[in-house]
Amino acid sequence: MQGLSVANAFVILLLAGCAAMTGDQTAIYRTHEGPGPTAEELKHDPKNTDKVLTYGMGYHQNRYSTLKEINKQTVKRLVPVWNVSLNSGYGEQGQPLVYNGIMYVTDAEYTVAIDIETGKQLWRTPVEFDSATPRVVCCGVSNKGPALYEGKLFRGTLDAFVVALEQKTGKQLWKEKAAEWKEGFSITGAPQIANGVLITGMSGAEFGTRLFLDGWDPDTGKHLWRRYTIPGPGEKGFETWPPGDASLRGGGSTWITGSYDPDLDLLFWGTGNAGPWNPATRPGDNLYTASVLALRPKTGEVVWHYQFTPNDMYDWDANWELILGDVAVDGHKHKVVMQLNRNGFLYVLERANGKLLSAKPYEKVNWATHVDMATGRPVESEISKKVRAGEKVELWPSQWGAKNWPHAAFNPETGLLYANTMHNMRHYKFVPVEYKVGQRYQGVENTPAPRQDDEAIGHVDAIEPMSAKQKWRAPVNDIPNYSAVLATAGGLLFTGKQTGEFLALDIDDGKTLWQFQTGSGINAQPITFTHRGRQYVAIQSGLGGVNQARMAGELKNVPRGGSVWAFALMRE
């Protein structure tokens, strides 16, 4: 699409960038001295378009921008301004942050600071971990981004450490061990700063682990609190586990970053699947797996919870993003938390107390008939009864989910959610399982099921929250999209394909208005911001993650190699 003009413009802009880089680069740091961002800046992140300070482009994780210089009419002039190699072959899933003209980018191997004006790398700090780590941890060698606060950058590492770097130089300030990677623990998610506390999640539910959230002092690295997602003896919810050690192997990962409401002082964090997937050894609801927890960030106290899938047996992670918004319910606006759950239902909950307002399927579902609005519980179908009896079934959605981790966007103007979804089934059957330290603890046989050749797996959907009905659905291809969605007031949605295309879609019908082929597959999270009055869009590119393994045949010709791209409109 307009390949010649884009290529010519890229050369022109790169030459202009090189000319700009001949100046005194030390001036960059002189203009960015002083600690920041502050708690107030984090709270008001979406209001300052020169900055992207939080995961999800705001505590509400709407992934929505009011910027509209790049719009349906002008997007044809969108061209690369610069591209920076990240020197990693593992894959890119991160969301960059932007503060005072500098972009901060992470992946599993590096943390990098880039001057937005020129694309010049300002510093690069490597992450050191044992070479055996990638063979143990799940699922894919990745990192989803940093957090910024008062002059420091925070990140997790594949071998389960939490690290603080000096924003200005990349120098390590402190490093604290959260767990032992040899037992299956890892940190792939981005940290969150809420009410002055640094909060990190943890991966590892496939390894017979008991997962948790941690609170840290961002200044010193002091461990402030730990909230296990599987209750212990004497704690509320422990009665939902059987006697014995099943709860010690119960799962409940926390590897996607939570959202935060500063007015309520509530942190909303999703929890992962129960372990093992075969539930024979763990009768009961198995709290707090496959749930949302509303917590006090200062203490980790659970104020309320809602469990999406009691006694989860399908890998129904509820880690996915928890989007905060205002939604009309019976003619009145409610402050809600929304999730396009992996299990195929779209949930809308009251933000203050967790009351269920809506739970309807947004994709094909056969494991449950519906969600009972009186009890909040899914009503299992004959399919689920057959699975529990040991039979093999065709499961909709597949254990990949109706939507996986790539984040949706919420546009408060249209009132719609926009998401990369999956239309896919798998054959599913339980098999015996035995716990061994550092090995997968699942207990299922999960194999491909036949489907029609013309039936796409990957789609981009526009979905109404309360009804879960699609306003439109745009088929993508047989390879599920593993990129987040960004919505803008310019009438656009930005997302990417595993085959490398960065896309701008029409927000009204999902039609592709613009695309650019990056150097590798896109599994990451686009952002948009302004610099010196000009709107930019940025994305990390680099094939990796669990879907690269699932779709190895279809993606065999996609090159590896991580980089970050910045785009802006070509001058008229």
C-alpha positions in Angstrom: 0.0 0.0 0.0 1.6 3.2 -1.3 4.9 1.3 -0.9 7.0 3.7 -3.1 5.9 6.9 -1.3 6.5 5.3 2.1 9.9 4.1 1.2 11.0 7.4 -0.3 9.6 9.3 2.7 11.5 6.9 5.1 14.8 7.8 3.4 14.1 11.5 3.6 13.1 11.3 7.3 16.1 9.2 8.2 18.4 11.6 6.6 16.7 14.4 8.5 17.1 12.5 11.7 20.8 11.9 11.1 21.3 15.6 10.6 19.5 16.3 13.9 21.8 13.9 15.7 24.9 15.9 15.0 24.1 18.4 17.8 25.1 18.2 21.4 23.3 15.1 22.8 24.2 16.0 26.4 21.5 18.7 26.1 18.9 16.0 26.2 19.7 15.2 29.8 20.0 18.8 30.9 16.4 19.3 29.9 15.2 16.2 31.7 16.7 16.5 35.2 14.7 16.1 38.3 12.7 13.1 39.6 9.5 12.1 37.9 7.0 11.2 37.0 5.1 12.0 40.2 2.0 10.3 41.6 -0.1 13.2 40.3 1.4 12.8 36.8 0.6 9.1 36.8 -3.0 9.8 37.9 -3.5 12.3 35.1 -1.5 10.4 32.5 -4.1 10.5 29.6 -4.5 14.2 29.9 -0.9 15.0 28.8 -0.4 13.7 25.3 3.4 14.3 25.5 3.6 11.5 27.9 2.7 7.8 28.2 3.4 7.0 31.8 1.3 3.9 32.6 0.6 0.5 31.2 -2.6 0.8 29.2 -2.1 4.5 28.5 -3.8 5.5 31.8 -4.8 3.8 35.0 -8.1 2.9 33.5 -6.4 0.9 30.7 -8.7 2.2 28.0 -5.8 2.3 25.4 -7.6 5.3 24.0 -6.1 8.6 22.9 -7.9 11.9 22.1 -5.2 12.7 19.5 -6.5 13.1 15.9 -3.8 14.7 13.8 -3.4 11.1 12.4 -6.9 10.3 11.2 -8.9 8.6 8.5 -8.0 11.3 6.0 -4.3 11.8 6.9 -3.2 8.3 7.7 -2.2 7.7 4.1 0.8 10.0 4.9 1.9 8.0 7.9 5.6 7.0 7.5 8.4 5.7 9.7 10.5 8.4 11.4 13.0 6.0 13.0 13.6 2.4 13.8 15.9 1.2 16.7 17.2 -2.4 16.9 16.6 -4.0 20.3 19.1 -6.8 19.5 16.9 -9.6 20.8 15.6 -12.7 19.0 13.2 -13.8 21.7 10.3 -11.6 20.7 8.7 -8.3 21.6 5.5 -8.0 23.7 6.1 -4.7 25.5 4.4 -1.4 25.8 6.9 1.5 25.7 6.6 4.5 28.1 7.3 8.1 27.2 8.5 10.8 29.6 10.1 14.2 28.7 11.1 13.4 25.2 12.5 9.9 26.0 11.0 6.6 25.2 11.7 3.6 27.5 11.4 0.1 26.1 11.9 -3.3 27.6 12.1 -6.9 26.4 13.4 -10.1 28.1 17.1 -9.2 27.4 17.4 -5.4 27.6 16.0 -2.1 28.9 16.6 0.8 26.4 16.1 4.6 26.5 15.6 6.4 23.1 15.6 10.1 22.2 12.3 10.6 20.5 13.6 13.6 18.5 16.3 11.6 16.7 15.8 7.9 17.4 19.2 7.8 19.1 19.8 5.2 21.8 20.7 7.0 25.0 21.4 4.0 27.1 20.9 0.2 27.0 21.1 -2.0 30.2 21.2 -5.8 29.7 19.2 -8.3 31.8 21.3 -11.2 32.9 19.7 -14.6 33.6 20.7 -18.2 33.6 20.7 -19.7 30.0 18.6 -22.5 31.3 15.7 -20.2 32.3 13.9 -20.2 29.0 13.6 -24.0 29.1 11.7 -23.8 32.4 9.4 -20.8 32.5 6.1 -20.4 30.7 5.0 -19.3 28.1 7.5 -17.6 25.7 10.5 -15.5 26.7 9.0 -12.1 26.9 8.5 -8.9 28.9 5.5 -6.6 28.7 7.0 -3.3 29.8 8.4 -1.1 32.5 6.9 1.3 35.1 8.3 4.8 35.8 8.2 6.7 39.1 10.2 9.5 40.7 13.3 9.2 38.5 13.4 5.4 38.5 12.4 2.7 36.0 11.1 -0.6 37.3 10.9 -3.9 35.5 10.6 -7.7 36.2 13.0 -10.3 34.8 12.5 -13.8 33.4 14.2 -15.3 36.4 11.8 -13.6 38.8 13.7 -10.6 40.1 12.4 -7.0 40.4 14.8 -4.4 39.3 15.0 -0.6 39.7 17.2 1.5 37.2 18.0 5.1 37.2 15.9 6.7 34.5 18.7 9.1 33.5 21.5 6.6 33.0 20.1 3.0 33.2 22.3 2.3 36.2 20.9 -0.4 38.5 19.8 1.0 41.8 18.4 -2.1 43.5 17.5 -5.7 42.6 15.3 -8.0 44.7 14.4 -11.7 44.2 10.7 -12.5 44.2 10.8 -16.3 43.7 12.9 -19.2 42.4 12.8 -19.6 38.6 13.9 -23.3 38.8 10.5 -24.0 40.4 8.7 -22.4 37.4 8.2 -18.8 38.6 8.9 -15.9 36.3 8.0 -12.2 35.9 7.0 -11.3 32.3 4.4 -8.6 33.1 4.9 -4.9 33.6 4.9 -3.5 37.2 2.3 -1.0 38.4 2.6 2.0 40.6 -0.5 2.6 42.7 -0.7 5.0 45.7 3.1 5.1 46.0 3.6 1.3 46.0 5.3 -0.7 43.3 3.2 -3.8 42.6 4.4 -6.9 40.6 2.7 -10.0 39.4 4.0 -13.5 38.8 3.8 -16.3 36.1 4.0 -20.0 36.7 0.6 -21.6 37.1 1.5 -24.4 34.7 4.2 -25.7 37.1 2.3 -26.6 40.3 3.0 -23.3 42.0 1.1 -21.1 44.4 1.0 -17.6 42.9 0.9 -14.1 44.4 1.1 -10.3 44.0 3.9 -8.4 45.7 4.1 -4.8 47.0 7.5 -3.1 47.2 8.9 0.2 48.4 9.9 1.8 45.0 12.7 3.9 46.7 14.5 1.1 48.5 13.2 -2.2 47.2 11.9 -3.2 50.6 9.2 -5.9 50.4 6.0 -4.5 51.9 3.4 -7.2 51.4 2.6 -10.4 49.6 -1.0 -11.4 48.6 -1.3 -15.1 47.7 -4.0 -15.7 45.2 -4.5 -19.2 46.7 -5.6 -18.6 50.4 -3.8 -20.4 53.2 -5.2 -22.0 56.4 -7.4 -19.7 58.3 -7.9 -17.3 55.4 -11.2 -16.7 53.6 -11.4 -19.0 50.6 -9.2 -21.7 51.9 -12.4 -23.8 52.4 -12.8 -23.9 48.6 -9.8 -26.2 48.4 -9.7 -29.9 49.5 -7.7 -31.1 52.5 -4.1 -31.9 51.7 -1.5 -30.0 49.5 -3.7 -29.3 46.4 -3.8 -25.6 47.3 0.0 -25.4 47.4 0.0 -26.4 43.7 -3.1 -24.3 42.9 -1.8 -21.8 40.3 -3.5 -18.4 40.1 -1.0 -16.4 38.1 -0.9 -12.6 38.1 1.1 -11.9 34.9 -1.0 -9.1 33.3 -0.8 -5.7 34.9 -3.8 -4.5 36.9 -5.7 -1.3 36.5 -6.3 1.3 39.3 -9.0 3.7 40.4 -7.3 6.5 42.5 -10.7 7.8 43.7 -11.7 4.5 45.2 -8.1 3.6 45.9 -8.8 0.2 44.5 -6.4 -1.9 42.4 -8.1 -4.4 40.0 -6.0 -7.5 39.2 -6.9 -10.6 37.3 -5.8 -14.1 38.4 -4.9 -17.1 36.2 -5.9 -20.7 35.8 -6.1 -23.3 38.5 -3.5 -26.1 38.5 -3.4 -28.7 37.3 -5.9 -28.2 34.5 -7.3 -31.7 35.3 -9.4 -30.9 38.4 -9.6 -34.4 39.8 -7.3 -33.6 42.7 -9.0 -30.3 43.6 -12.8 -30.4 44.0 -14.3 -27.1 45.0 -14.4 -23.5 43.6 -10.6 -23.1 44.1 -10.5 -19.4 45.1 -9.0 -17.1 44.0 -8.2 -18.6 40.6 -9.8 -17.3 37.4 -11.0 -14.3 39.3 -10.7 -10.5 39.7 -9.3 -9.1 43.0 -10.0 -5.6 44.1 -7.2 -4.7 46.5 -5.8 -1.8 48.6 -2.4 -1.1 47.1 -0.9 0.0 50.4 -1.6 -3.3 52.1 -2.7 -5.9 49.5 -6.0 -6.3 51.4 -8.7 -7.9 49.3 -11.8 -5.6 49.4 -13.9 -7.7 47.0 -13.5 -10.5 44.5 -15.5 -12.1 41.7 -14.7 -15.5 40.3 -15.4 -15.9 36.6 -14.8 -19.7 36.4 -15.2 -21.7 39.6 -13.2 -25.0 39.5 -11.5 -23.9 36.3 -10.6 -26.9 34.2 -9.9 -25.3 30.8 -7.0 -22.9 31.5 -9.4 -20.0 31.7 -7.0 -17.3 32.7 -8.7 -14.2 34.0 -5.4 -12.4 33.9 -6.6 -10.3 31.0 -6.8 -6.5 31.2 -9.5 -5.1 33.5 -10.8 -2.0 31.7 -12.4 0.7 33.7 -15.1 2.9 32.2 -18.5 4.5 32.5 -21.3 2.4 30.9 -25.1 2.9 30.7 -27.1 0.3 32.6 -30.9 0.7 32.5 -30.5 4.3 31.5 -28.0 5.3 34.2 -24.2 5.6 34.0 -22.3 3.1 36.2 -18.6 3.1 37.0 -17.6 -0.4 35.9 -14.8 -2.8 35.4 -15.0 -4.9 32.2 -13.2 -8.0 31.0 -13.4 -9.9 27.7 -12.7 -13.2 29.5 -10.7 -16.0 28.0 -13.8 -18.3 28.6 -15.8 -16.5 25.9 -18.0 -14.3 28.2 -17.8 -10.5 28.4 -18.2 -9.4 32.1 -19.3 -6.0 33.4 -19.0 -5.5 37.1 -19.7 -2.6 39.5 -16.3 -1.1 40.2 -16.9 -0.3 43.9 -18.3 -3.7 45.0 -18.0 -6.3 42.2 -21.7 -6.6 41.6 -22.3 -8.5 38.3 -24.1 -6.3 35.8 -23.7 -8.4 32.6 -22.1 -11.6 31.5 -22.8 -12.6 27.9 -20.9 -14.6 25.2 -18.9 -12.5 22.7 -17.7 -15.6 20.8 -18.9 -19.2 20.3 -19.2 -20.9 23.7 -20.2 -24.6 24.3 -18.7 -25.3 27.7 -21.4 -23.4 29.5 -25.0 -22.5 28.5 -25.0 -19.1 30.3 -24.0 -17.2 33.4 -26.6 -17.2 36.1 -27.1 -13.5 37.0 -28.5 -14.4 40.5 -25.5 -16.4 41.5 -22.9 -15.0 39.1 -21.8 -18.6 38.3 -21.6 -20.1 34.8 -24.0 -23.0 34.2 -21.9 -25.9 32.7 -23.2 -27.6 29.6 -23.4 -31.2 28.6 -19.9 -30.7 27.0 -18.4 -29.9 30.4 -20.1 -32.8 32.0 -18.6 -35.1 29.3 -15.1 -33.6 30.0 -15.5 -34.3 33.7 -16.5 -37.9 32.9 -13.2 -38.4 31.0 -14.6 -38.1 27.4 -12.9 -36.2 24.6 -14.9 -33.2 23.3 -14.7 -30.4 20.8 -14.3 -27.4 23.0 -15.5 -23.8 22.1 -13.6 -21.7 22.6 -10.4 -23.7 22.6 -8.0 -23.4 25.5 -6.3 -20.6 23.6 -9.4 -18.6 24.6 -12.0 -16.5 22.7 -9.4 -13.8 23.4 -5.9 -14.2 24.6 -3.7 -11.7 26.5 -3.4 -9.0 23.7 -5.3 -6.1 25.2 -8.5 -4.5 24.0 -9.2 -0.8 23.8 -12.3 1.1 25.0 -13.4 4.3 23.3 -15.6 6.3 25.8 -17.0 8.3 22.8 -18.4 5.3 20.9 -18.9 3.2 24.1 -17.4 0.2 22.4 -14.6 -2.3 23.1 -12.2 -3.2 20.3 -10.3 -6.5 20.5 -8.4 -9.1 18.7 -10.5 -12.3 19.2 -10.2 -15.9 18.2 -12.8 -18.2 16.6 -11.3 -21.6 17.2 -12.0 -25.0 18.8 -9.8 -27.9 20.0 -10.2 -31.5 21.0 -9.9 -31.7 24.8 -9.6 -34.6 27.2 -8.1 -35.1 30.7 -5.2 -37.4 31.3 -3.4 -38.4 34.5 -0.8 -36.0 35.9 1.9 -36.1 38.5 3.6 -33.1 40.2 7.4 -32.8 39.6 9.3 -29.6 40.5 10.0 -27.4 37.5 7.9 -29.5 35.1 4.6 -28.8 33.5 1.6 -29.8 35.7 -1.4 -29.8 33.5 -3.0 -33.2 32.8 -4.8 -32.7 29.5 -4.7 -34.0 25.9 -5.2 -31.0 23.7 -5.2 -31.5 20.0 -6.3 -29.6 16.8 -9.9 -30.1 15.6 -11.0 -29.8 11.9 -12.5 -26.6 10.7 -13.6 -25.1 7.4 -10.9 -23.8 5.1 -12.6 -20.4 4.7 -13.1 -19.9 8.4 -10.7 -17.4 9.8 -9.4 -17.8 13.4 -8.3 -14.2 13.9 -10.7 -11.3 13.9 -10.8 -7.7 15.1 -14.2 -7.0 16.7 -16.1 -3.9 17.8 -18.2 -5.1 20.8 -21.0 -3.4 22.9 -20.2 -4.1 26.6 -23.6 -4.8 28.0 -25.0 -6.9 25.2 -21.6 -8.4 24.1 -22.9 -8.0 20.5 -20.6 -7.2 17.7 -21.2 -3.9 15.9 -18.8 -5.2 13.3 -16.3 -8.1 12.8 -13.3 -7.9 10.5 -11.7 -11.3 9.7 -7.9 -11.1 9.7 -6.4 -14.5 8.7 -5.8 -18.0 10.0 -3.0 -16.7 12.3 -4.5 -15.1 15.5 -3.4 -11.5 16.1 -1.3 -11.2 19.2 -1.0 -7.4 19.2 -3.0 -5.1 21.5 -5.4 -2.6 20.1 -5.1 1.2 20.3 -8.1 3.4 19.6 -7.9 7.1 18.8 -10.2 10.1 18.4 -9.0 10.2 14.8 -11.3 7.4 14.0 -8.6 4.8 13.9 -7.6 1.5 15.5 -3.9 0.5 15.5 -2.9 -3.1 15.8 -0.4 -5.6 14.2 -0.1 -9.0 12.7 2.2 -11.9 13.5 3.3 -11.7 9.9 4.7 -8.2 10.5 2.1 -5.8 9.2 1.4 -2.7 11.4 -2.3 -1.7 10.6 -4.6 1.3 10.9 -8.2 0.2 10.7 -11.4 2.3 10.3 -13.0 2.4 13.7 -16.5 2.4 12.1 -16.2 -0.8 10.1 -12.8 -2.4 10.6 -11.5 -1.8 7.1 -7.8 -1.5 6.7 -6.9 2.1 5.8 -3.1 1.8 6.0 -0.4 -0.8 6.7 3.4 -1.0 6.9 5.5 -4.1 6.9 7.9 -4.1 9.8 11.0 -6.3 10.0 9.4 -9.1 12.0 6.1 -10.3 13.5 4.1 -8.0 15.8 3.0 -9.3 19.2 3.2 -6.0 21.1 1.3 -3.0 22.2 1.0 0.3 20.2 1.0 3.7 21.8 0.5 7.2 20.5 1.8 10.5 21.9 2.9 14.0 20.9 6.4 15.5 20.7 6.9 19.2 19.9 3.3 19.3 18.7 3.5 16.4 16.3 1.6 13.1 16.8 3.6 9.9 16.8 2.6 6.2 16.9 5.0 3.6 18.1 5.2 -0.2 18.2 7.7 -2.9 19.1 8.2 -5.6 16.4 9.7 -9.0 16.9 8.2 -12.4 16.5 8.0 -14.5 19.7 5.7 -15.7 22.4 3.6 -18.8 22.7 1.7 -18.3 19.5 4.9 -18.4 17.5 5.2 -22.0 18.6 1.6 -22.8 18.0 1.7 -21.4 14.5 5.3 -22.4 13.6 4.4 -23.7 10.2 2.4 -20.6 9.1 5.1 -18.3 10.5 8.2 -20.2 9.4 9.2 -17.5 6.9 8.8 -14.5 9.2 12.2 -13.2 10.3 13.2 -12.9 13.9 14.7 -9.8 15.5 13.4 -7.1 17.8 13.1 -3.4 17.1 10.9 -0.4 17.9 9.3 1.7 15.2 8.1 5.3 15.5 5.7 6.8 12.9 4.5 10.3 12.1 2.8 12.1 9.2 4.9 13.0 6.3 4.9 16.8 5.8 2.7 18.0 3.0 
